[in-house]
Amino acid sequence: MSTNEYLEIPERARVSMFLYVEERLDPGSYLRAVLSNDLRGAVGHGFGDPAFDAIGRIVRWFHNYASGYCWGSEAKVDAWLSGKEFVRCADLDQGIPLLELPEAVTRA
């Protein structure tokens, strides 16, 4: 996945991805459905959202860069959010700034 392809994912979705992977924060109903392999839920929650058009890029990013511990089924997503899995999602030092928190976002 190229940097340009990653940047085609809407910023709000990239922020949610970052906070999910790094801070284990719930990514919202659309991304949660995508991460849980729930196509019906993803369509129901994402239709009309700009991130809906990026579903392929989102899945491709998780497939290429994230650990299987944090996505792939509802049980894995629930375990990740509850902190039961100890493995961090990915070693992202791949030369592509895939999970940099956008400057517009500040942490509380």
C-alpha positions as CSV (number, residue, x, y, z in Angstrom):
1,M,0.0,0.0,0.0
2,S,1.4,3.3,-1.0
3,T,1.4,6.5,1.1
4,N,-1.0,8.1,-1.4
5,E,-3.4,5.2,-1.2
6,Y,-3.3,5.4,2.6
7,L,-3.9,9.1,2.5
8,E,-7.0,8.5,0.4
9,I,-8.6,7.1,3.5
10,P,-10.5,10.1,5.1
11,E,-8.6,11.7,7.9
12,R,-11.4,11.0,10.5
13,A,-11.1,7.3,9.7
14,R,-7.3,7.4,9.9
15,V,-7.5,9.1,13.3
16,S,-10.0,6.4,14.5
17,M,-7.6,3.7,13.2
18,F,-4.7,5.2,15.0
19,L,-6.6,5.5,18.3
20,Y,-7.9,2.0,18.0
21,V,-4.5,0.5,17.3
22,E,-2.4,2.5,19.7
23,E,-4.8,3.4,22.5
24,R,-7.4,0.6,22.2
25,L,-10.2,3.1,21.8
26,D,-13.5,2.0,20.2
27,P,-13.3,3.1,16.5
28,G,-17.0,3.7,16.1
29,S,-19.7,1.5,14.7
30,Y,-18.6,1.6,11.0
31,L,-14.9,0.8,11.6
32,R,-15.8,-1.7,14.3
33,A,-18.0,-3.6,11.8
34,V,-15.3,-3.5,9.2
35,L,-12.7,-4.8,11.7
36,S,-15.1,-7.5,12.8
37,N,-15.7,-8.7,9.2
38,D,-19.3,-7.7,9.5
39,L,-20.2,-6.7,6.0
40,R,-23.9,-6.1,6.8
41,G,-23.0,-3.9,9.8
42,A,-20.4,-2.0,7.8
43,V,-22.9,-1.2,5.0
44,G,-25.5,-0.3,7.5
45,H,-23.3,2.0,9.5
46,G,-21.1,3.3,6.8
47,F,-23.4,4.1,3.8
48,G,-23.1,7.8,3.1
49,D,-19.9,8.2,5.2
50,P,-16.8,9.2,3.2
51,A,-14.9,6.3,4.8
52,F,-17.4,3.9,3.2
53,D,-15.7,4.4,-0.2
54,A,-12.4,3.6,1.4
55,I,-13.4,0.2,2.8
56,G,-11.0,-1.7,0.6
57,R,-8.1,0.6,1.6
58,I,-8.9,0.2,5.3
59,V,-9.1,-3.6,5.1
60,R,-5.9,-3.7,3.0
61,W,-4.1,-1.5,5.6
62,F,-5.1,-3.8,8.4
63,H,-4.2,-6.9,6.4
64,N,-0.7,-5.5,5.5
65,Y,0.3,-3.7,8.7
66,A,-1.8,-4.7,11.7
67,S,-1.5,-7.8,13.9
68,G,-4.3,-10.4,13.6
69,Y,-4.8,-9.9,17.3
70,C,-6.7,-6.6,16.8
71,W,-9.0,-7.4,13.9
72,G,-10.7,-10.2,11.9
73,S,-13.7,-11.1,14.1
74,E,-16.0,-9.5,16.7
75,A,-14.3,-11.6,19.4
76,K,-10.8,-10.3,18.4
77,V,-12.1,-6.7,18.4
78,D,-13.8,-7.1,21.8
79,A,-10.6,-8.7,23.2
80,W,-8.4,-5.9,21.8
81,L,-10.7,-3.2,23.2
82,S,-10.8,-4.9,26.6
83,G,-7.0,-5.1,26.7
84,K,-6.9,-8.9,26.9
85,E,-4.4,-9.2,24.1
86,F,-1.0,-8.1,25.0
87,V,0.5,-7.8,21.5
88,R,0.6,-4.3,20.1
89,C,-0.9,-4.1,16.6
90,A,2.1,-3.5,14.4
91,D,5.6,-2.4,14.0
92,L,5.0,0.5,11.7
93,D,8.5,1.6,10.9
94,Q,8.1,0.7,7.2
95,G,9.2,4.0,5.7
96,I,5.6,5.0,5.3
97,P,4.0,7.2,7.9
98,L,0.9,5.1,8.2
99,L,-0.2,5.8,11.7
100,E,0.9,9.3,12.5
101,L,-1.7,11.2,14.4
102,P,-2.8,14.2,12.3
103,E,-1.6,17.5,13.7
104,A,-5.2,18.7,14.0
105,V,-5.9,16.0,16.6
106,T,-4.7,16.5,20.2
107,R,-4.8,13.9,22.9
108,A,-6.7,14.6,26.1
